[in-house]
Amino acid sequence: MITTLFFSREAFAARRRKAQDRAVESLIGAVKESILEHEVVDDLTEAMEKVYKSAYNDEAEGDPGPIPAGDLTKIANLIEHTTEDSDPKATALAIANLLINEATILAAMHDEDDLFLEWVTMHDGAVRQAHADTDGQIRPIGEKFDVDGVAMSMPGDITAPIELWINCRCTLRPTIPNAEEFQSTETLRDVSTEERKKRSKDGTALPDGSYPIANCQDLKNAIQAIGRAKDPAKAKAHIKKRKSALGCPDVQIPDSWGASWQPDHLHR
């Protein structure tokens, strides 16, 4: 069983931050050398293998096997396109995050339970807005996350635009969505087409008819089903607006939805 499965999101994020720091420290020397050589040197390959195995063993026992060839190609391309002005620490963090999250996906795939993956930020003031809006999205293994309209396979997906992954500290958390979450998603799907049209016109649903919120139970369901949103930022804004209109003192908006951001694309 995944060892961190029942950690709180905050405890999981704190644990992962320590793992990231250790990984960056172990990689950065070889990253500097690789930047100078414009290729992945042997020392970096060896250090990456250790980071990948360590990250896997943080979640599961056994040998994860070699780093996927596709990831090695991505890292090689990243190093190839660095310059003498490139930040070795940012490059080491990008490599570390890719390896840690890839190992997490593999550990979740090997688990006996049918696990999903949740995008988790570090829950601090350095989280960029696009990632704060993505925090809490839950996806089946293999399904991409919607990050500010961009499909990303994981935090640190270096095939995405650079402003969405440079200095990213977000991480993947294996999870089992509870029955209430599954029901809430199903409840949203069971709303009739006519009601969706009506709700979209009067503003109690999004323009496409999704997330109809007519009462406090609908509000609770919508919050629990945010991981299914095509546009999480718009869905969260809509849910907050309906919360303000309905009141619903027994239904709380997650604190993480209010995460702050400083307008620097190099923020985490």
Backbone as CSV, one residue per row, in Angstrom:
resi,resn,N_x,N_y,N_z,CA_x,CA_y,CA_z,C_x,C_y,C_z
1,MET,0.842,-1.198,0.000,0.000,0.000,0.000,0.877,1.248,0.000
2,ILE,0.414,2.291,-0.676,1.118,3.566,-0.691,1.285,4.065,0.743
3,THR,2.500,4.403,1.125,2.768,4.739,2.523,2.170,6.075,2.952
4,THR,1.962,7.003,1.990,1.463,8.333,2.346,-0.028,8.496,2.061
5,LEU,-0.720,7.402,1.809,-2.097,7.475,1.328,-3.019,8.235,2.276
6,PHE,-2.761,8.123,3.562,-3.671,8.741,4.522,-3.076,9.982,5.181
7,PHE,-2.032,10.534,4.576,-1.497,11.813,5.033,-2.492,12.917,4.669
8,SER,-2.536,13.969,5.484,-3.286,15.152,5.071,-2.561,15.797,3.894
9,ARG,-3.261,16.633,3.140,-2.648,17.285,1.991,-1.487,18.169,2.439
10,GLU,-1.657,18.849,3.576,-0.611,19.736,4.073,0.619,18.939,4.512
11,ALA,0.384,17.829,5.224,1.510,16.996,5.680,2.221,16.368,4.492
12,PHE,1.448,15.971,3.492,2.042,15.387,2.294,2.911,16.413,1.572
13,ALA,2.402,17.648,1.443,3.159,18.702,0.771,4.463,18.993,1.506
14,ALA,4.400,19.031,2.833,5.608,19.308,3.622,6.634,18.192,3.459
15,ARG,6.157,16.962,3.416,7.066,15.817,3.224,7.720,15.892,1.845
16,ARG,6.917,16.242,0.841,7.447,16.306,-0.517,8.439,17.455,-0.677
17,ARG,8.211,18.555,0.027,9.135,19.675,-0.083,10.522,19.255,0.410
18,LYS,10.574,18.492,1.481,11.854,18.000,1.991,12.514,17.069,0.968
19,ALA,11.694,16.223,0.322,12.237,15.314,-0.695,12.790,16.104,-1.877
20,GLN,12.090,17.172,-2.266,12.569,18.015,-3.356,13.900,18.661,-3.003
21,ASP,13.999,19.168,-1.779,15.240,19.829,-1.350,16.413,18.849,-1.379
22,ARG,16.172,17.622,-0.894,17.239,16.614,-0.909,17.639,16.278,-2.343
23,ALA,16.639,16.163,-3.214,16.910,15.808,-4.606,17.709,16.906,-5.306
24,VAL,17.310,18.150,-5.105,18.028,19.269,-5.731,19.476,19.294,-5.259
25,GLU,19.675,19.089,-3.972,21.034,19.092,-3.433,21.895,17.994,-4.060
26,SER,21.278,16.832,-4.292,22.040,15.717,-4.865,22.292,15.882,-6.358
27,LEU,21.469,16.682,-7.028,21.566,16.835,-8.481,22.388,18.039,-8.924
28,ILE,22.418,19.085,-8.115,22.855,20.384,-8.620,24.302,20.401,-9.121
29,GLY,25.203,19.659,-8.468,26.587,19.630,-8.940,26.700,19.077,-10.347
30,ALA,26.019,17.961,-10.585,26.052,17.346,-11.904,25.267,18.168,-12.927
31,VAL,24.249,18.891,-12.462,23.495,19.769,-13.357,24.392,20.893,-13.858
32,LYS,25.176,21.477,-12.966,26.097,22.546,-13.381,27.057,22.049,-14.450
33,GLU,27.589,20.851,-14.239,28.519,20.277,-15.213,27.816,20.008,-16.538
34,SER,26.571,19.511,-16.450,25.814,19.200,-17.674,25.483,20.464,-18.455
35,ILE,25.186,21.558,-17.742,24.913,22.825,-18.424,26.149,23.302,-19.191
36,LEU,27.303,23.153,-18.578,28.555,23.549,-19.249,28.820,22.689,-20.486
37,GLU,28.477,21.404,-20.378,28.732,20.469,-21.481,27.587,20.435,-22.495
38,HIS,26.442,21.005,-22.135,25.230,20.972,-22.967,24.756,19.546,-23.256
39,GLU,25.009,18.663,-22.300,24.516,17.293,-22.401,24.473,16.683,-21.006
40,VAL,23.682,15.628,-20.882,23.565,14.953,-19.591,24.836,14.146,-19.348
41,VAL,25.605,14.544,-18.331,26.843,13.824,-18.025,26.522,12.576,-17.205
42,ASP,27.497,11.676,-17.137,27.274,10.401,-16.431,26.909,10.617,-14.964
43,ASP,27.534,11.594,-14.322,27.232,11.851,-12.911,25.772,12.263,-12.719
44,LEU,25.225,12.998,-13.676,23.824,13.401,-13.568,22.915,12.189,-13.766
45,THR,23.244,11.348,-14.708,22.456,10.130,-14.917,22.408,9.287,-13.645
46,GLU,23.554,9.135,-13.012,23.630,8.346,-11.777,22.822,9.000,-10.649
47,ALA,22.929,10.315,-10.525,22.192,11.025,-9.480,20.684,10.948,-9.727
48,MET,20.269,11.046,-10.990,18.842,10.969,-11.311,18.274,9.602,-10.960
49,GLU,19.023,8.555,-11.235,18.554,7.209,-10.914,18.315,7.057,-9.423
50,LYS,19.195,7.656,-8.609,19.031,7.590,-7.152,17.800,8.368,-6.702
51,VAL,17.576,9.540,-7.291,16.399,10.348,-6.940,15.122,9.601,-7.304
52,TYR,15.102,9.010,-8.476,13.914,8.291,-8.957,13.588,7.105,-8.042
53,LYS,14.596,6.323,-7.705,14.371,5.160,-6.839,13.954,5.600,-5.443
54,SER,14.585,6.638,-4.915,14.244,7.130,-3.586,12.800,7.623,-3.537
55,ALA,12.378,8.329,-4.570,11.010,8.834,-4.617,10.002,7.691,-4.684
56,TYR,10.328,6.668,-5.459,9.447,5.497,-5.535,9.340,4.817,-4.168
57,ASN,10.482,4.665,-3.503,10.501,3.981,-2.210,9.913,4.822,-1.081
58,ASP,9.713,6.106,-1.319,8.961,6.930,-0.366,7.496,6.522,-0.340
59,GLU,7.042,5.910,-1.431,5.639,5.527,-1.559,5.411,4.021,-1.523
60,ALA,6.372,3.261,-1.994,6.175,1.814,-2.122,7.515,1.095,-1.983
61,GLU,7.444,-0.203,-1.741,8.654,-1.007,-1.644,9.026,-1.555,-3.020
62,GLY,10.285,-1.955,-3.155,10.711,-2.600,-4.387,11.543,-1.702,-5.276
63,ASP,11.845,-2.225,-6.437,12.678,-1.532,-7.414,11.792,-0.989,-8.534
64,PRO,11.821,0.302,-8.771,10.962,0.870,-9.817,11.438,0.577,-11.234
65,GLY,12.671,0.080,-11.354,13.225,-0.125,-12.682,13.844,1.161,-13.191
66,PRO,14.222,1.197,-14.459,14.896,2.378,-15.017,13.952,3.561,-15.172
67,ILE,14.508,4.735,-15.220,13.736,5.933,-15.514,13.139,5.789,-16.916
68,PRO,11.862,6.094,-17.107,11.264,5.961,-18.439,12.059,6.703,-19.511
69,ALA,12.209,6.075,-20.662,12.998,6.650,-21.746,12.477,8.022,-22.158
70,GLY,11.163,8.189,-22.130,10.580,9.474,-22.501,11.021,10.593,-21.591
71,ASP,11.165,10.282,-20.302,11.617,11.302,-19.353,13.085,11.633,-19.567
72,LEU,13.871,10.622,-19.872,15.286,10.871,-20.150,15.445,11.783,-21.366
73,THR,14.595,11.586,-22.365,14.631,12.440,-23.556,14.252,13.877,-23.213
74,LYS,13.210,14.040,-22.380,12.796,15.388,-21.970,13.926,16.099,-21.217
75,ILE,14.574,15.371,-20.313,15.654,15.964,-19.531,16.845,16.308,-20.424
76,ALA,17.154,15.432,-21.374,18.245,15.703,-22.311,17.955,16.965,-23.127
77,ASN,16.704,17.126,-23.556,16.318,18.317,-24.319,16.411,19.572,-23.453
78,LEU,16.009,19.415,-22.191,16.092,20.550,-21.266,17.540,21.015,-21.113
79,ILE,18.439,20.076,-20.875,19.856,20.412,-20.700,20.432,20.996,-21.987
80,GLU,20.060,20.429,-23.110,20.582,20.879,-24.403,20.241,22.339,-24.669
81,HIS,19.074,22.782,-24.159,18.625,24.145,-24.439,18.993,25.128,-23.331
82,THR,19.782,24.709,-22.361,20.251,25.640,-21.348,21.384,26.504,-21.919
83,THR,21.636,27.617,-21.257,22.727,28.504,-21.650,23.574,28.792,-20.415
84,GLU,24.641,29.557,-20.603,25.503,29.887,-19.471,24.778,30.750,-18.444
85,ASP,23.657,31.350,-18.855,22.868,32.165,-17.934,21.779,31.366,-17.227
86,SER,21.619,30.107,-17.577,20.580,29.280,-16.969,20.857,29.075,-15.487
87,ASP,19.799,29.051,-14.707,19.908,28.875,-13.258,20.031,27.383,-12.938
88,PRO,21.164,26.926,-12.442,21.333,25.496,-12.151,20.317,24.980,-11.130
89,LYS,19.970,25.815,-10.144,19.023,25.364,-9.125,17.636,25.167,-9.717
90,ALA,17.204,26.096,-10.575,15.897,25.957,-11.219,15.881,24.727,-12.125
91,THR,16.987,24.492,-12.819,17.082,23.316,-13.690,17.065,22.038,-12.867
92,ALA,17.802,22.026,-11.748,17.819,20.846,-10.871,16.447,20.587,-10.282
93,LEU,15.722,21.649,-9.915,14.375,21.482,-9.369,13.427,20.913,-10.414
94,ALA,13.547,21.390,-11.657,12.692,20.872,-12.731,12.920,19.373,-12.933
95,ILE,14.178,18.967,-12.923,14.501,17.542,-13.096,14.018,16.740,-11.901
96,ALA,14.255,17.266,-10.698,13.827,16.568,-9.486,12.318,16.371,-9.460
97,ASN,11.579,17.427,-9.808,10.123,17.338,-9.744,9.581,16.345,-10.769
98,LEU,10.171,16.366,-11.954,9.750,15.402,-12.979,9.974,13.963,-12.490
99,LEU,11.141,13.698,-11.932,11.471,12.343,-11.480,10.609,11.914,-10.296
100,ILE,10.417,12.823,-9.343,9.617,12.494,-8.152,8.171,12.204,-8.535
101,ASN,7.601,13.038,-9.392,6.205,12.824,-9.769,6.038,11.603,-10.668
102,GLU,7.015,11.342,-11.536,6.956,10.138,-12.371,7.024,8.884,-11.498
103,ALA,7.882,8.910,-10.482,7.983,7.768,-9.569,6.690,7.578,-8.780
104,THR,6.044,8.682,-8.430,4.764,8.607,-7.713,3.694,7.961,-8.578
105,ILE,3.655,8.335,-9.852,2.686,7.731,-10.776,2.910,6.223,-10.858
106,LEU,4.167,5.819,-10.978,4.480,4.392,-11.074,4.080,3.658,-9.802
107,ALA,4.373,4.242,-8.637,3.998,3.613,-7.375,2.482,3.467,-7.268
108,ALA,1.753,4.494,-7.703,0.282,4.431,-7.671,-0.236,3.354,-8.619
109,MET,0.396,3.202,-9.771,-0.008,2.163,-10.730,0.228,0.767,-10.168
110,HIS,1.295,0.614,-9.373,1.634,-0.689,-8.820,0.816,-1.034,-7.584
111,ASP,0.087,-0.079,-7.034,-0.666,-0.321,-5.799,-1.848,-1.245,-6.054
112,GLU,-2.252,-1.959,-5.007,-3.364,-2.918,-5.132,-4.709,-2.225,-5.261
113,ASP,-4.790,-0.966,-4.816,-6.040,-0.216,-4.941,-6.070,0.555,-6.256
114,ASP,-7.270,0.905,-6.682,-7.434,1.741,-7.874,-7.289,3.195,-7.439
115,LEU,-6.101,3.715,-7.581,-5.808,5.054,-7.078,-5.978,6.129,-8.144
116,PHE,-6.247,7.318,-7.659,-6.274,8.506,-8.489,-5.093,9.370,-8.062
117,LEU,-4.854,10.463,-8.777,-3.769,11.375,-8.451,-4.324,12.778,-8.258
118,GLU,-3.860,13.438,-7.201,-4.312,14.787,-6.879,-3.156,15.776,-7.011
119,TRP,-3.417,16.896,-7.654,-2.432,17.970,-7.764,-2.431,18.750,-6.449
120,VAL,-1.286,18.831,-5.795,-1.183,19.494,-4.499,-0.089,20.560,-4.559
121,THR,-0.418,21.777,-4.163,0.575,22.846,-4.088,1.245,22.819,-2.713
122,MET,2.183,23.726,-2.516,2.865,23.821,-1.223,2.118,24.708,-0.227
123,HIS,0.962,25.233,-0.646,0.091,25.987,0.260,0.802,27.148,0.951
124,ASP,1.526,27.939,0.168,2.160,29.121,0.728,2.022,30.287,-0.238
125,GLY,2.539,31.439,0.129,2.356,32.639,-0.673,3.131,32.681,-1.961
126,ALA,3.990,31.690,-2.200,4.789,31.673,-3.423,4.126,30.871,-4.540
127,VAL,2.933,30.345,-4.294,2.241,29.543,-5.308,1.643,30.462,-6.373
128,ARG,1.976,30.232,-7.634,1.438,31.062,-8.719,-0.055,30.789,-8.879
129,GLN,-0.778,31.757,-9.431,-2.235,31.671,-9.478,-2.723,30.454,-10.260
130,ALA,-2.075,30.153,-11.385,-2.522,29.014,-12.202,-2.454,27.717,-11.421
131,HIS,-1.465,27.584,-10.534,-1.330,26.364,-9.744,-2.250,26.387,-8.532
132,ALA,-2.466,27.568,-7.963,-3.438,27.671,-6.867,-4.821,27.245,-7.348
133,ASP,-5.145,27.613,-8.590,-6.436,27.234,-9.159,-6.516,25.742,-9.469
134,THR,-5.367,25.115,-9.682,-5.330,23.686,-10.010,-5.297,22.820,-8.747
135,ASP,-4.877,23.404,-7.634,-4.762,22.669,-6.370,-6.044,21.911,-6.052
136,GLY,-5.906,20.619,-5.794,-7.061,19.796,-5.460,-7.684,19.064,-6.632
137,GLN,-7.253,19.365,-7.869,-7.774,18.592,-9.004,-7.392,17.128,-8.836
138,ILE,-8.334,16.247,-9.076,-8.097,14.801,-8.979,-8.353,14.182,-10.343
139,ARG,-7.408,13.365,-10.786,-7.516,12.727,-12.091,-7.191,11.235,-11.990
140,PRO,-7.839,10.411,-12.811,-7.403,9.009,-12.915,-5.973,8.966,-13.452
141,ILE,-5.239,7.941,-13.119,-3.870,7.797,-13.606,-3.875,7.791,-15.138
142,GLY,-3.043,8.624,-15.719,-2.971,8.706,-17.177,-3.774,9.837,-17.771
143,GLU,-4.694,10.431,-16.980,-5.497,11.546,-17.479,-4.825,12.859,-17.082
144,LYS,-4.743,13.795,-18.007,-4.010,15.035,-17.761,-4.817,16.030,-16.930
145,PHE,-4.087,16.909,-16.252,-4.679,17.980,-15.463,-4.880,19.207,-16.349
146,ASP,-5.899,19.983,-16.012,-6.158,21.225,-16.732,-5.543,22.358,-15.924
147,VAL,-4.446,22.930,-16.424,-3.730,23.990,-15.719,-3.818,25.269,-16.546
148,ASP,-4.716,26.135,-16.157,-4.905,27.393,-16.884,-5.166,27.142,-18.367
149,GLY,-5.939,26.093,-18.644,-6.281,25.763,-20.023,-5.272,24.904,-20.749
150,VAL,-4.181,24.541,-20.080,-3.142,23.709,-20.684,-3.205,22.313,-20.068
151,ALA,-3.176,21.287,-20.903,-3.185,19.904,-20.415,-1.775,19.528,-19.974
152,MET,-1.624,19.197,-18.690,-0.321,18.810,-18.150,-0.425,17.437,-17.498
153,SER,0.551,16.578,-17.778,0.504,15.224,-17.235,0.812,15.186,-15.750
154,MET,1.528,16.211,-15.252,1.932,16.256,-13.851,2.524,17.626,-13.556
155,PRO,2.677,17.992,-12.280,3.466,19.176,-11.972,4.894,18.985,-12.481
156,GLY,5.470,20.031,-13.035,6.814,19.904,-13.577,6.863,19.299,-14.962
157,ASP,5.710,19.224,-15.640,5.676,18.705,-17.012,6.367,19.711,-17.926
158,ILE,7.606,19.422,-18.287,8.408,20.409,-19.018,8.070,20.492,-20.502
159,THR,7.020,19.795,-20.923,6.523,19.978,-22.287,5.507,21.119,-22.336
160,ALA,5.096,21.610,-21.169,4.142,22.718,-21.087,4.886,24.044,-21.239
161,PRO,4.167,25.157,-21.419,4.823,26.462,-21.457,5.665,26.685,-20.197
162,ILE,6.817,27.309,-20.347,7.778,27.408,-19.248,7.205,28.082,-18.011
163,GLU,6.288,29.043,-18.202,5.744,29.747,-17.041,4.878,28.850,-16.159
164,LEU,4.519,27.668,-16.671,3.713,26.739,-15.885,4.542,25.676,-15.173
165,TRP,5.862,25.624,-15.432,6.654,24.602,-14.740,7.955,25.110,-14.132
166,ILE,8.488,26.241,-14.604,9.747,26.701,-14.049,9.584,27.014,-12.555
167,ASN,10.470,26.471,-11.742,10.443,26.644,-10.286,9.182,26.099,-9.630
168,CYS,8.482,25.224,-10.304,7.276,24.616,-9.721,7.660,23.629,-8.618
169,ARG,6.966,23.720,-7.486,7.181,22.790,-6.387,5.960,21.914,-6.138
170,CYS,4.930,22.066,-6.984,3.714,21.270,-6.803,4.040,19.782,-6.935
171,THR,3.149,18.964,-6.435,3.436,17.543,-6.407,2.168,16.728,-6.620
172,LEU,2.338,15.446,-6.912,1.208,14.536,-7.084,1.002,13.729,-5.808
173,ARG,-0.235,13.653,-5.375,-0.593,12.894,-4.173,-1.520,11.743,-4.562
174,PRO,-1.098,10.499,-4.337,-2.002,9.369,-4.593,-3.199,9.447,-3.647
175,THR,-4.368,9.164,-4.147,-5.561,9.279,-3.316,-6.632,8.317,-3.784
176,ILE,-7.546,8.011,-2.873,-8.742,7.234,-3.209,-9.930,8.153,-2.980
177,PRO,-10.544,8.692,-4.042,-11.727,9.538,-3.852,-12.793,8.763,-3.096
178,ASN,-13.365,9.404,-2.082,-14.356,8.671,-1.290,-15.690,8.584,-2.005
179,ALA,-16.549,7.768,-1.466,-17.840,7.506,-2.117,-18.651,8.786,-2.274
180,GLU,-18.531,9.710,-1.298,-19.270,10.957,-1.367,-18.843,11.775,-2.582
181,GLU,-17.518,11.772,-2.868,-17.014,12.511,-4.027,-17.544,11.909,-5.321
182,PHE,-17.554,10.547,-5.392,-18.094,9.916,-6.591,-19.567,10.250,-6.752
183,GLN,-20.312,10.238,-5.653,-21.732,10.525,-5.738,-21.967,11.969,-6.153
184,SER,-21.151,12.873,-5.621,-21.349,14.273,-5.956,-21.161,14.503,-7.457
185,THR,-20.163,13.847,-8.047,-19.950,13.962,-9.482,-21.135,13.388,-10.243
186,GLU,-21.626,12.264,-9.765,-22.778,11.634,-10.408,-24.012,12.517,-10.280
187,THR,-24.169,13.161,-9.097,-25.314,14.039,-8.895,-25.306,15.168,-9.911
188,LEU,-24.126,15.737,-10.170,-24.046,16.805,-11.154,-24.429,16.313,-12.541
189,ARG,-24.072,15.099,-12.863,-24.398,14.557,-14.183,-25.879,14.244,-14.334
190,ASP,-26.556,13.977,-13.211,-27.955,13.571,-13.263,-28.916,14.735,-13.474
191,VAL,-28.440,15.968,-13.396,-29.303,17.126,-13.621,-29.763,17.112,-15.074
192,SER,-31.054,17.318,-15.289,-31.605,17.225,-16.638,-31.068,18.334,-17.539
193,THR,-31.119,18.075,-18.826,-30.651,19.058,-19.805,-31.446,20.348,-19.705
194,GLU,-32.750,20.222,-19.510,-33.593,21.417,-19.422,-33.224,22.257,-18.207
195,GLU,-32.973,21.583,-17.083,-32.609,22.340,-15.893,-31.250,23.009,-16.075
196,ARG,-30.328,22.317,-16.742,-29.014,22.914,-16.985,-29.139,24.187,-17.824
197,LYS,-29.992,24.133,-18.859,-30.211,25.309,-19.700,-30.782,26.461,-18.875
198,LYS,-31.743,26.117,-18.021,-32.378,27.128,-17.174,-31.363,27.752,-16.228
199,ARG,-30.566,26.890,-15.588,-29.581,27.374,-14.619,-28.487,28.209,-15.291
200,SER,-28.107,27.843,-16.513,-27.075,28.620,-17.215,-27.587,30.013,-17.557
201,LYS,-28.890,30.129,-17.849,-29.470,31.418,-18.201,-29.613,32.331,-16.987
202,ASP,-29.980,31.725,-15.834,-30.181,32.577,-14.654,-28.915,32.748,-13.811
203,GLY,-27.793,32.156,-14.275,-26.524,32.359,-13.591,-26.253,31.420,-12.441
204,THR,-27.143,30.460,-12.208,-26.899,29.518,-11.111,-26.107,28.301,-11.586
205,ALA,-25.738,28.278,-12.867,-24.802,27.288,-13.421,-23.849,28.037,-14.340
206,LEU,-22.771,27.383,-14.709,-21.860,27.978,-15.684,-22.543,28.042,-17.050
207,PRO,-22.027,28.846,-17.967,-22.683,28.998,-19.273,-22.921,27.696,-20.022
208,ASP,-22.059,26.683,-19.813,-22.259,25.417,-20.502,-23.211,24.492,-19.755
209,GLY,-23.793,24.981,-18.649,-24.739,24.190,-17.880,-24.109,23.351,-16.785
210,SER,-22.786,23.377,-16.697,-22.118,22.588,-15.663,-22.174,23.312,-14.317
211,TYR,-22.001,22.565,-13.268,-22.022,23.073,-11.891,-23.294,23.878,-11.579
212,PRO,-24.476,23.260,-11.796,-25.721,23.929,-11.392,-25.814,23.937,-9.866
213,ILE,-26.009,25.115,-9.289,-26.041,25.234,-7.829,-27.279,26.032,-7.430
214,ALA,-28.332,25.289,-7.069,-29.592,25.924,-6.692,-29.792,25.966,-5.189
215,ASN,-29.031,25.137,-4.454,-29.232,25.047,-3.010,-27.913,24.637,-2.338
216,CYS,-27.956,24.491,-1.015,-26.732,24.203,-0.260,-26.175,22.817,-0.569
217,GLN,-27.022,21.855,-0.843,-26.531,20.522,-1.195,-25.816,20.563,-2.546
218,ASP,-26.382,21.308,-3.495,-25.704,21.489,-4.783,-24.339,22.137,-4.583
219,LEU,-24.289,23.106,-3.666,-23.034,23.806,-3.391,-21.995,22.830,-2.851
220,LYS,-22.399,22.009,-1.908,-21.488,21.016,-1.333,-21.010,20.046,-2.413
221,ASN,-21.933,19.580,-3.233,-21.572,18.663,-4.319,-20.567,19.288,-5.281
222,ALA,-20.788,20.558,-5.611,-19.916,21.247,-6.567,-18.499,21.364,-6.022
223,ILE,-18.364,21.680,-4.749,-17.034,21.796,-4.140,-16.310,20.460,-4.196
224,GLN,-17.035,19.388,-3.890,-16.424,18.061,-3.879,-16.064,17.581,-5.280
225,ALA,-16.747,18.117,-6.296,-16.516,17.669,-7.676,-15.611,18.605,-8.464
226,ILE,-14.900,19.505,-7.782,-14.084,20.487,-8.493,-13.001,19.820,-9.338
227,GLY,-12.550,18.624,-8.942,-11.521,17.922,-9.697,-11.946,17.544,-11.105
228,ARG,-13.242,17.579,-11.381,-13.739,17.243,-12.717,-13.919,18.470,-13.601
229,ALA,-13.647,19.658,-13.062,-13.897,20.887,-13.819,-12.986,20.994,-15.039
230,LYS,-13.561,21.392,-16.166,-12.760,21.634,-17.363,-11.926,22.896,-17.200
231,ASP,-12.509,23.892,-16.532,-11.803,25.140,-16.239,-11.934,25.391,-14.741
232,PRO,-10.989,24.870,-13.942,-11.100,24.973,-12.479,-11.244,26.399,-11.971
233,ALA,-10.540,27.353,-12.593,-10.600,28.742,-12.126,-12.011,29.302,-12.256
234,LYS,-12.638,29.074,-13.408,-14.004,29.561,-13.617,-14.988,28.845,-12.701
235,ALA,-14.795,27.531,-12.514,-15.689,26.762,-11.652,-15.596,27.254,-10.210
236,LYS,-14.370,27.490,-9.736,-14.201,27.967,-8.363,-14.818,29.356,-8.180
237,ALA,-14.630,30.232,-9.170,-15.223,31.572,-9.080,-16.745,31.479,-9.029
238,HIS,-17.307,30.591,-9.844,-18.757,30.389,-9.855,-19.242,29.845,-8.518
239,ILE,-18.521,28.874,-7.969,-18.911,28.268,-6.683,-18.852,29.312,-5.571
240,LYS,-17.809,30.141,-5.569,-17.690,31.191,-4.550,-18.850,32.185,-4.663
241,LYS,-19.212,32.515,-5.899,-20.315,33.452,-6.125,-21.631,32.874,-5.609
242,ARG,-21.849,31.585,-5.864,-23.095,30.947,-5.402,-23.090,30.793,-3.875
243,LYS,-21.917,30.549,-3.300,-21.793,30.485,-1.844,-22.195,31.820,-1.232
244,SER,-21.726,32.920,-1.839,-22.054,34.259,-1.349,-23.550,34.525,-1.448
245,ALA,-24.172,34.048,-2.544,-25.602,34.288,-2.751,-26.466,33.428,-1.830
246,LEU,-26.049,32.183,-1.611,-26.865,31.243,-0.845,-26.615,31.295,0.658
247,GLY,-25.408,31.711,1.028,-25.067,31.694,2.448,-24.505,30.344,2.847
248,CYS,-25.375,29.408,3.140,-24.991,28.027,3.472,-23.857,27.977,4.504
249,PRO,-24.134,28.364,5.747,-23.074,28.428,6.766,-22.413,27.088,7.056
250,ASP,-23.091,25.991,6.760,-22.524,24.665,7.034,-21.625,24.162,5.909
251,VAL,-21.534,24.914,4.822,-20.693,24.522,3.690,-19.546,25.520,3.596
252,GLN,-18.310,25.020,3.652,-17.141,25.887,3.658,-16.343,25.762,2.352
253,ILE,-15.902,26.890,1.843,-14.995,26.907,0.694,-13.605,26.504,1.200
254,PRO,-12.906,25.570,0.539,-11.568,25.160,0.987,-10.620,26.350,1.112
255,ASP,-9.830,26.357,2.178,-8.872,27.453,2.396,-7.893,27.587,1.231
256,SER,-7.545,26.443,0.624,-6.541,26.462,-0.448,-7.012,27.252,-1.663
257,TRP,-8.339,27.448,-1.802,-8.836,28.206,-2.951,-8.490,29.681,-2.842
258,GLY,-8.089,30.109,-1.661,-7.758,31.509,-1.478,-6.274,31.751,-1.491
259,ALA,-5.471,30.758,-1.987,-4.004,30.891,-1.986,-3.585,32.145,-2.735
260,SER,-2.601,32.824,-2.194,-2.133,34.077,-2.796,-1.060,33.811,-3.831
261,TRP,-0.747,34.880,-4.582,0.243,34.735,-5.653,0.906,36.070,-5.882
262,GLN,2.181,36.050,-6.135,2.899,37.258,-6.485,3.201,37.200,-7.986
263,PRO,3.008,38.284,-8.723,3.023,38.238,-10.196,4.419,38.145,-10.791
264,ASP,5.125,37.088,-10.480,6.430,36.835,-11.070,6.388,35.434,-11.647
265,HIS,6.628,35.289,-12.953,6.458,33.973,-13.571,7.461,32.953,-13.051
266,LEU,8.446,33.392,-12.286,9.391,32.444,-11.726,8.956,31.944,-10.359
267,HIS,7.798,32.367,-9.885,7.320,31.862,-8.616,6.883,30.426,-8.759
268,ARG,6.752,29.767,-7.624,6.601,28.333,-7.624,5.195,27.890,-7.940
